[in-house]
Amino acid sequence: STPSNSSAASDVYKRQIYICDMTEAERKQIIDLVQREVVPAIGCTEPIAVALCVAKATETLGTRPEKINVLLSANILKNAMGVGIPGTGMIGLPIAIALGALVGKSEYQLEVLKDSNPAAVDEGKRFIAEKRINISLKENISEKLYIEVCCESGENKATAIIAGGHTTFIYIAGNGGILFSRQNASSEETKEQTVDLTLRKVYDFAMDAPLDEIRFILETARLNKAAAESSFDKNYGHGLGRMLRGTYEHKILGDSVFSHILSYTSGACDARMAGAMIPVMSNSGSGNQGISATLPVLVYAEENGKSEEELIRALMLSHLTVIYIKQSLGRLSALCGCVVAATGSSCGITWLMGGTYEQVAFAVQNMIANLTGMICDGAKPSCALKVTTGVSTAVLSAIMAMENRCVTSVEGIIDEDVDQSIRNLTKIGSKGMDETDKLVLEIMTGKQ
């Protein structure tokens, strides 16, 4: 899997020097990080996280709730308003909340609703019609990912709170007592779980980690490819993947690796956003990020005859790059996650094309120069359009990188140091776009 161009020898030499400094403990720490962040999910992770919190509160209550009060951060509310809920044919939070109480199992994590069935959906609709669910915005919190659920039955109450991560419970209380509380420790816990990464360390880990230790990343390819292929003969969402695979593929795009990257990636997003009961492998709490980090790399590798080892290392490079960038951007932001995820896949494709570390870094710089500022206006079927924009730019950035062309430090927000460029991107997404986030939510809620 050695890159096949002129600077490959020096690149490998630098890696060998560097890898000596990476201890076995640090390597295992990175593997643990990837295994925490790359997990299966059914449905959009924001409403599913709400359903998970409801399931935990219901389990703590010990009986079916008569009333459910839900308080959410603005970003959770934004991402859950317009997305399909798996197996229901419905969109939005009420049915996710009802099913979380009726059939949800917290042990399933982001697959909490996988036991849902038509009878449960009908029961959930009655639950909603009886006005047993109340959803409100949680005021005066800085945490962008915050879910608070209180389930009531008679005089009994149970409360569960998720914050900081889609499956991170920080508070559980029932029967008048606190069962679990880490409310003040959630940010500290996140810091403890964070691994100190740079793009160079990400690259070296992906290239040099023992293959058997990172082979698990292949499961992302299996799950996400199956999700894409399930969409080609069905009418999910806006049907972008199916469209691109049809007449337009031959008449406009051509039957090419590029068109297949677009159709597979958008197809998987179509299915997921429409609420198909299909698991995908997520990355950093987002299924669309997992899809965008996986399928462009997989399609390129398969159609160019790459070996299993090359595919494993390219997928690890892609997914770990996404995790690295998301560490400073945060779980939820006003910046569309497909910008970050497509940056990961651009790295994987560049390396599969024979690129060195320097060319992978060029690809990152090109992505940041192009897509920074794409807004997130919630999870919904049209996310497939943004995902397609992201991965098409990923291919363009990889091509430029392979020609040793890179947006320079005298242009815009790009810095000579690629890690500083990444910090510039995440600073804009996490701080600079805060007002954008509020305005987007104001526009979205103003339509209701």
TORZA-160464 format. One record per residue (C-alpha): residue number from 1; residue in one letter; x, y, z. Coordinates in steps of 0.5 Angstrom, whole numbers, plus 500, padded with zeros to 3 digits. Layout:
BEGIN
[NUM,A,[X,Y,Z]]
...
***
This chain:
BEGIN
[1,S,[500,500,500]]
[2,T,[506,505,499]]
[3,P,[504,511,495]]
[4,S,[507,511,488]]
[5,N,[510,517,486]]
[6,S,[516,521,487]]
[7,S,[516,523,494]]
[8,A,[514,517,497]]
[9,A,[520,514,499]]
[10,S,[522,520,504]]
[11,D,[514,520,506]]
[12,V,[515,513,508]]
[13,Y,[522,515,512]]
[14,K,[518,520,516]]
[15,R,[513,516,518]]
[16,Q,[518,511,520]]
[17,I,[521,516,525]]
[18,Y,[514,518,527]]
[19,I,[511,511,528]]
[20,C,[517,510,533]]
[21,D,[514,516,537]]
[22,M,[507,513,538]]
[23,T,[507,508,543]]
[24,E,[502,502,544]]
[25,A,[498,505,549]]
[26,E,[497,511,544]]
[27,R,[495,507,538]]
[28,K,[490,503,543]]
[29,Q,[487,510,545]]
[30,I,[486,512,538]]
[31,I,[483,505,536]]
[32,D,[478,506,542]]
[33,L,[476,513,540]]
[34,V,[475,510,533]]
[35,Q,[470,505,536]]
[36,R,[467,510,540]]
[37,E,[465,515,534]]
[38,V,[464,510,529]]
[39,V,[458,506,531]]
[40,P,[451,503,527]]
[41,A,[445,508,527]]
[42,I,[438,507,525]]
[43,G,[435,514,523]]
[44,C,[437,521,524]]
[45,T,[441,521,530]]
[46,E,[438,527,533]]
[47,P,[431,525,534]]
[48,I,[434,518,535]]
[49,A,[438,521,541]]
[50,V,[431,524,544]]
[51,A,[428,517,543]]
[52,L,[434,514,547]]
[53,C,[433,519,552]]
[54,V,[425,517,553]]
[55,A,[427,510,553]]
[56,K,[432,511,559]]
[57,A,[427,515,563]]
[58,T,[421,510,561]]
[59,E,[425,504,564]]
[60,T,[427,508,570]]
[61,L,[420,510,571]]
[62,G,[418,503,570]]
[63,T,[411,503,567]]
[64,R,[408,506,561]]
[65,P,[408,514,562]]
[66,E,[402,518,562]]
[67,K,[405,524,560]]
[68,I,[412,526,557]]
[69,N,[416,533,557]]
[70,V,[422,534,553]]
[71,L,[426,540,553]]
[72,L,[431,541,548]]
[73,S,[437,545,545]]
[74,A,[436,549,539]]
[75,N,[441,545,535]]
[76,I,[437,538,537]]
[77,L,[430,542,535]]
[78,K,[433,544,529]]
[79,N,[436,537,527]]
[80,A,[430,533,528]]
[81,M,[424,538,525]]
[82,G,[424,535,518]]
[83,V,[427,528,518]]
[84,G,[423,522,517]]
[85,I,[423,517,523]]
[86,P,[425,510,521]]
[87,G,[419,505,520]]
[88,T,[413,510,521]]
[89,G,[412,514,514]]
[90,M,[412,520,519]]
[91,I,[417,526,520]]
[92,G,[419,530,526]]
[93,L,[420,529,534]]
[94,P,[413,527,537]]
[95,I,[413,520,533]]
[96,A,[420,519,535]]
[97,I,[418,520,543]]
[98,A,[412,516,543]]
[99,L,[416,510,540]]
[100,G,[422,511,545]]
[101,A,[417,510,550]]
[102,L,[413,505,547]]
[103,V,[418,500,544]]
[104,G,[425,503,545]]
[105,K,[430,500,549]]
[106,S,[436,504,551]]
[107,E,[441,498,551]]
[108,Y,[440,499,543]]
[109,Q,[444,506,543]]
[110,L,[443,509,537]]
[111,E,[439,503,534]]
[112,V,[434,504,540]]
[113,L,[427,504,535]]
[114,K,[429,497,532]]
[115,D,[424,493,535]]
[116,S,[419,498,532]]
[117,N,[413,495,528]]
[118,P,[406,498,525]]
[119,A,[402,496,531]]
[120,A,[407,500,535]]
[121,V,[407,506,530]]
[122,D,[399,506,531]]
[123,E,[399,506,538]]
[124,G,[404,512,538]]
[125,K,[400,516,533]]
[126,R,[394,515,539]]
[127,F,[399,517,544]]
[128,I,[400,524,540]]
[129,A,[393,525,539]]
[130,E,[392,524,546]]
[131,K,[397,530,547]]
[132,R,[401,526,552]]
[133,I,[407,530,549]]
[134,N,[410,537,550]]
[135,I,[416,539,547]]
[136,S,[420,546,549]]
[137,L,[426,549,548]]
[138,K,[431,549,553]]
[139,E,[433,556,555]]
[140,N,[440,559,557]]
[141,I,[444,553,556]]
[142,S,[451,553,552]]
[143,E,[451,546,551]]
[144,K,[449,545,543]]
[145,L,[447,538,544]]
[146,Y,[442,537,550]]
[147,I,[436,533,551]]
[148,E,[432,533,558]]
[149,V,[426,528,558]]
[150,C,[421,527,564]]
[151,C,[416,522,564]]
[152,E,[410,522,569]]
[153,S,[405,516,571]]
[154,G,[401,518,576]]
[155,E,[405,521,582]]
[156,N,[411,518,580]]
[157,K,[416,521,575]]
[158,A,[423,520,572]]
[159,T,[428,524,569]]
[160,A,[434,523,564]]
[161,I,[439,528,561]]
[162,I,[443,527,555]]
[163,A,[449,532,554]]
[164,G,[455,533,550]]
[165,G,[454,526,546]]
[166,H,[448,523,543]]
[167,T,[449,517,547]]
[168,T,[452,521,553]]
[169,F,[447,520,559]]
[170,I,[449,525,565]]
[171,Y,[443,525,569]]
[172,I,[438,520,571]]
[173,A,[433,520,577]]
[174,G,[427,517,579]]
[175,N,[422,515,585]]
[176,G,[425,521,588]]
[177,G,[432,520,588]]
[178,I,[438,521,584]]
[179,L,[441,515,581]]
[180,F,[446,518,576]]
[181,S,[449,524,576]]
[182,R,[455,527,572]]
[183,Q,[452,534,570]]
[184,N,[458,538,572]]
[185,A,[463,533,569]]
[186,S,[460,532,562]]
[187,S,[465,537,559]]
[188,E,[471,534,563]]
[189,E,[469,527,561]]
[190,T,[469,529,554]]
[191,K,[476,532,555]]
[192,E,[478,526,558]]
[193,Q,[476,522,552]]
[194,T,[479,526,547]]
[195,V,[486,524,544]]
[196,D,[491,529,542]]
[197,L,[491,529,534]]
[198,T,[494,532,528]]
[199,L,[493,531,521]]
[200,R,[500,528,521]]
[201,K,[498,523,527]]
[202,V,[492,521,523]]
[203,Y,[496,519,517]]
[204,D,[501,516,520]]
[205,F,[496,512,524]]
[206,A,[492,510,518]]
[207,M,[498,508,514]]
[208,D,[502,504,520]]
[209,A,[497,501,525]]
[210,P,[497,493,525]]
[211,L,[492,491,520]]
[212,D,[488,486,524]]
[213,E,[487,492,529]]
[214,I,[484,496,524]]
[215,R,[480,491,520]]
[216,F,[473,493,524]]
[217,I,[473,499,519]]
[218,L,[471,495,514]]
[219,E,[464,494,517]]
[220,T,[463,501,515]]
[221,A,[463,499,508]]
[222,R,[458,493,508]]
[223,L,[453,497,512]]
[224,N,[453,504,508]]
[225,K,[454,500,501]]
[226,A,[447,496,503]]
[227,A,[444,503,505]]
[228,A,[446,506,498]]
[229,E,[443,500,494]]
[230,S,[437,499,498]]
[231,S,[435,506,495]]
[232,F,[436,505,488]]
[233,D,[429,501,487]]
[234,K,[425,505,492]]
[235,N,[423,513,492]]
[236,Y,[426,515,498]]
[237,G,[426,523,499]]
[238,H,[428,527,493]]
[239,G,[431,520,490]]
[240,L,[437,524,488]]
[241,G,[441,517,488]]
[242,R,[436,514,484]]
[243,M,[436,519,479]]
[244,L,[444,520,478]]
[245,R,[444,512,477]]
[246,G,[439,513,471]]
[247,T,[438,517,465]]
[248,Y,[442,523,467]]
[249,E,[448,518,469]]
[250,H,[449,516,462]]
[251,K,[447,523,458]]
[252,I,[450,528,463]]
[253,L,[455,525,468]]
[254,G,[457,519,464]]
[255,D,[458,512,467]]
[256,S,[464,513,471]]
[257,V,[467,512,478]]
[258,F,[465,520,479]]
[259,S,[458,519,478]]
[260,H,[458,512,482]]
[261,I,[461,516,488]]
[262,L,[455,521,487]]
[263,S,[450,516,486]]
[264,Y,[452,511,492]]
[265,T,[453,517,497]]
[266,S,[447,521,496]]
[267,G,[443,514,495]]
[268,A,[445,512,502]]
[269,C,[443,519,505]]
[270,D,[436,519,501]]
[271,A,[434,512,505]]
[272,R,[436,515,511]]
[273,M,[433,522,511]]
[274,A,[427,519,509]]
[275,G,[426,514,515]]
[276,A,[428,507,512]]
[277,M,[429,502,517]]
[278,I,[436,501,515]]
[279,P,[442,501,519]]
[280,V,[448,506,517]]
[281,M,[455,507,520]]
[282,S,[455,514,523]]
[283,N,[461,518,525]]
[284,S,[462,523,531]]
[285,G,[454,522,532]]
[286,S,[452,523,525]]
[287,G,[450,518,520]]
[288,N,[451,523,514]]
[289,Q,[458,524,516]]
[290,G,[459,516,516]]
[291,I,[456,515,509]]
[292,S,[460,521,506]]
[293,A,[467,519,510]]
[294,T,[465,511,507]]
[295,L,[462,511,500]]
[296,P,[467,515,496]]
[297,V,[473,512,499]]
[298,L,[469,505,498]]
[299,V,[467,506,491]]
[300,Y,[474,509,488]]
[301,A,[477,503,491]]
[302,E,[473,498,488]]
[303,E,[473,501,481]]
[304,N,[480,501,481]]
[305,G,[482,494,484]]
[306,K,[485,496,490]]
[307,S,[487,491,495]]
[308,E,[483,490,502]]
[309,E,[489,493,506]]
[310,E,[489,499,501]]
[311,L,[481,500,503]]
[312,I,[482,499,510]]
[313,R,[487,504,511]]
[314,A,[484,509,506]]
[315,L,[477,508,510]]
[316,M,[481,509,517]]
[317,L,[485,515,514]]
[318,S,[478,518,512]]
[319,H,[474,516,518]]
[320,L,[480,519,523]]
[321,T,[480,525,519]]
[322,V,[473,527,521]]
[323,I,[474,525,528]]
[324,Y,[480,529,529]]
[325,I,[476,535,525]]
[326,K,[470,534,529]]
[327,Q,[474,534,536]]
[328,S,[474,542,535]]
[329,L,[468,543,531]]
[330,G,[463,540,536]]
[331,R,[458,535,535]]
[332,L,[453,540,533]]
[333,S,[454,547,529]]
[334,A,[451,551,524]]
[335,L,[457,548,519]]
[336,C,[454,543,515]]
[337,G,[457,536,517]]
[338,C,[458,534,510]]
[339,V,[464,539,509]]
[340,V,[468,535,515]]
[341,A,[466,528,512]]
[342,A,[467,530,505]]
[343,T,[474,532,507]]
[344,G,[476,526,510]]
[345,S,[474,522,504]]
[346,S,[478,527,500]]
[347,C,[484,524,504]]
[348,G,[482,517,503]]
[349,I,[481,518,495]]
[350,T,[488,522,495]]
[351,W,[492,517,498]]
[352,L,[488,511,494]]
[353,M,[490,515,488]]
[354,G,[498,514,490]]
[355,G,[498,521,494]]
[356,T,[503,522,499]]
[357,Y,[502,526,506]]
[358,E,[503,532,503]]
[359,Q,[498,531,498]]
[360,V,[493,529,503]]
[361,A,[494,535,506]]
[362,F,[493,539,500]]
[363,A,[487,536,499]]
[364,V,[485,538,506]]
[365,Q,[487,545,504]]
[366,N,[483,545,498]]
[367,M,[477,543,501]]
[368,I,[477,548,507]]
[369,A,[478,553,502]]
[370,N,[472,551,498]]
[371,L,[466,549,502]]
[372,T,[467,553,509]]
[373,G,[461,556,511]]
[374,M,[456,551,508]]
[375,I,[450,552,513]]
[376,C,[446,546,517]]
[377,D,[439,548,517]]
[378,G,[437,541,520]]
[379,A,[436,534,518]]
[380,K,[432,533,512]]
[381,P,[431,529,505]]
[382,S,[435,535,502]]
[383,C,[441,533,506]]
[384,A,[442,529,500]]
[385,L,[444,535,496]]
[386,K,[449,538,501]]
[387,V,[452,531,501]]
[388,T,[453,530,494]]
[389,T,[456,537,494]]
[390,G,[461,535,499]]
[391,V,[463,529,496]]
[392,S,[464,532,489]]
[393,T,[468,537,492]]
[394,A,[472,532,495]]
[395,V,[474,528,488]]
[396,L,[476,535,485]]
[397,S,[480,537,491]]
[398,A,[484,530,491]]
[399,I,[485,531,483]]
[400,M,[488,538,485]]
[401,A,[492,535,490]]
[402,M,[495,530,486]]
[403,E,[497,535,481]]
[404,N,[501,538,487]]
[405,R,[496,544,487]]
[406,C,[494,547,493]]
[407,V,[490,554,495]]
[408,T,[496,558,499]]
[409,S,[496,561,505]]
[410,V,[495,568,502]]
[411,E,[488,566,500]]
[412,G,[483,567,505]]
[413,I,[482,563,511]]
[414,I,[488,558,509]]
[415,D,[494,558,513]]
[416,E,[501,555,511]]
[417,D,[500,550,517]]
[418,V,[494,545,515]]
[419,D,[492,544,522]]
[420,Q,[492,551,523]]
[421,S,[487,551,517]]
[422,I,[483,546,520]]
[423,R,[483,550,527]]
[424,N,[480,556,522]]
[425,L,[475,552,519]]
[426,T,[472,550,526]]
[427,K,[473,556,529]]
[428,I,[468,559,524]]
[429,G,[463,553,525]]
[430,S,[463,553,532]]
[431,K,[464,561,534]]
[432,G,[463,565,528]]
[433,M,[457,562,525]]
[434,D,[453,562,532]]
[435,E,[449,568,530]]
[436,T,[447,564,523]]
[437,D,[445,558,527]]
[438,K,[440,562,531]]
[439,L,[437,566,525]]
[440,V,[437,559,521]]
[441,L,[432,556,527]]
[442,E,[428,563,527]]
[443,I,[427,562,520]]
[444,M,[425,555,521]]
[445,T,[421,555,527]]
[446,G,[417,562,524]]
[447,K,[414,557,518]]
[448,Q,[411,553,523]]
***
